[in-house]
Amino acid sequence: MSKRSLASFAAGLIFGAGLLISGMTRTDKVIGFLDLSGDWDPALMFVMVGAIGINALAYRVMAGWSKPLLDDRWHVPTKTVIDRRLVFGAGIFGVGWGISGFCPGPAVVASAGGGSTLVFVAAVLAGMLLHAGYARVARAYNVKGSPLTNAPGTRTDRVERCS
Amino acid sequence: MVLDIGLSLIGGALIGIAASIVLLANGRIAGISGVVEDVLTLADDGLGPKAAFVAGLLATGFAAAAFAPELITTTVVRTPTALVIAGLLVGVGTRLGSGCTSGHGVCGNARFSPRSLTATGIFIAVGFVTATVVGSLFGGVL
């Protein structure tokens, strides 16, 4: 296993542990946070506070480095334009998150336990393939007037893809 | 409640540390929807580390399933139809919007990316509205 993969594996372990400890892997807890009609549980707000606080420090460190420790360049997104894809995509994701109580990371972690969470994750993967397939077709035919074709034929339209 | 907030902060800090490792070691954003899609489609861009990241996530899930199953939901209280529709929406939405709670919510916001701040505001607001509508109009049963 390469050093990069080892670092990513360790990060995956720590990320998963953080999701488990905070309660993000329990849909009842997430729904208790998102559903304002019942007994509102605001605790999950602090997951993002903790995560953003620490990660913002890392970006301060990054600013003083010419390249990352294990790679020869940065792969951080640089796109700043707010387009229809971003707005529609975030809205569609919000509906799915609000119905299920699962966003992708916690769903992947919880899917290790099987059950109907696996059905959900399978649907997420199917949705991703649907998007990838449609985006490919839309780019190939350069479909106009579709929120998928703001930046046809480029990889920069998918800049927040990460690892 | 105080305990829950404490656990949220600790869990969040761990997530922040994990995202910082990915950033400072590999120079990348820890965005799970993007990583999962790239592993799924075998995209030729740092596939090894991405697969290793997903393996790490799954390893914690298997550990939880074995030793602390109360920490993970394996039976979502939704009809199969609602669950499949929600999953499809999460899959399509996160890729159309180039990120989810991790890529935009944790990583992008930490560097004040205008795209991430916008996306996070939208998916959290829509998430609140959706869950509240399901909770109040459908009694939480869907």
Interface residues (C-beta under 8 A of the other chain):
Chain A: M1 S2 K3 R4 S5 L6 A7 S8 F9 A10 A11 G12 L13 I14 F15 G16 A17 G18 L19 L20 I21 S22 G23 M24 T25 R26 T27 D28 I31 L34 D35 L36 S37 G38 D41 P42 A43 L44 M45 F46 V47 M48 V49 G50 A51 I52 G53 I54 N55 A56 L57 A58 Y59 V61 M62 W65 K67 P68 L69 L70 D71 R73 W74 H75 V76 P77 K79 T80 V81 I82 R85 L86 V87 F88 G89 A90 G91 I92 F93 G94 V95 G96 W97 G98 I99 S100 G101 F102 C103 P104 G105 A107 V108 V109 A110 S111 A112 G113 G114 G115 S116 T117 V119 F120 V121 A122 A123 V124 L125 A126 G127 M128 L129 L130 H131 A132 A135 P147 L148 D157 R158 V159 E160 R161 C162 S163
Chain B: M1 D4 I5 L7 S8 L9 I10 G11 G12 A13 L14 I15 G16 I17 A18 A19 S20 I21 V22 L23 L24 A25 N26 G27 R28 I29 A30 G31 I32 S33 G34 V35 V36 E37 D38 L40 T41 A43 D45 G46 G48 P49 K50 A51 A52 F53 V54 A55 G56 L57 L58 A59 T60 G61 F62 A64 A65 A68 P69 L71 I72 T73 T74 T75 V76 V77 R78 P80 A82 L83 V84 I85 A86 G87 L88 L89 V90 G91 V92 G93 T94 R95 L96 G97 S98 G99 C100 T101 S102 G103 H104 G105 V106 C107 G108 N109 A110 R111 S113 P114 R115 S116 T118 A119 T120 I122 F123 I124 A125 V126 G127 F128 V129 T130 A131 T132 V133 V134 G135 S136 G140 L142
